[in-house]
């Protein structure tokens, strides 16, 4: 299976501090891949580097085999790769209606038939047309995150970067959003790179994962190996103990 994207010896340095150090990961097309580790381990920085939101000091990032140039990203890149952030309220403009929020990426990419596409996007994430002219503050946290997912999907990307997409939501809503993401990935044959501190979420959503610590990958596992506690690094074992509510399969 061909790689949807890969990073090779990727480093991100801020004022002599290595936020990422020589990270190499390859994610196959259609795969859901997890990134786990404690706060400051570099997992979110990796997604931000791929998205062009963090400066790459050295190493290469490739999308469908084509290497990217530095931190600059083209429109074509953002048609292929979209990111969903942790805080759905912070990522949505508070003074724009949901209609305007979904229209903007279509306008940027010159995609027509906006009325049909917006209605379809809202329907796909379980929100009807009745939400179209509301503002973010009129929605619950789960509804706002559904809008953020709809905004990412509306340009029909092949890769979603998911940075703790449910950690700001309560448990019942979290399950609904995770199930939505799983359904969308199957329907659209998407590739996921998902950051989470919750090992239970990662084993549910992902086939493989990388365990990160201090900007480096310390262990690569399948979800089945993690769920079965078939791990080798003490750091990973400690993560399992610290992950509240983690249940072995």
Secondary structure, DSSP 8 states (H G I E B T S, - for coil): --EEEEEEEEEEEETTEEEEEEEEEEEETT-EEEEE-STTSSHHHHHHHHHTSS---EEEEEETTEE--TT---HHHHHHEEEE-S-TTTTS-TTSBHHHHHHHHHHHTT---HHHHHHHHHHHTT--GGGTT-BGGGS-HHHHHHHHHHHHHTT--SEEEEESTTTTS-HHHHHHHHHHHHHHHHHHT-EEEEE-S-HHHHHHH-SEEEEEETTEEEEEEEHHHHHTT----HHHHHHHHHSTT----
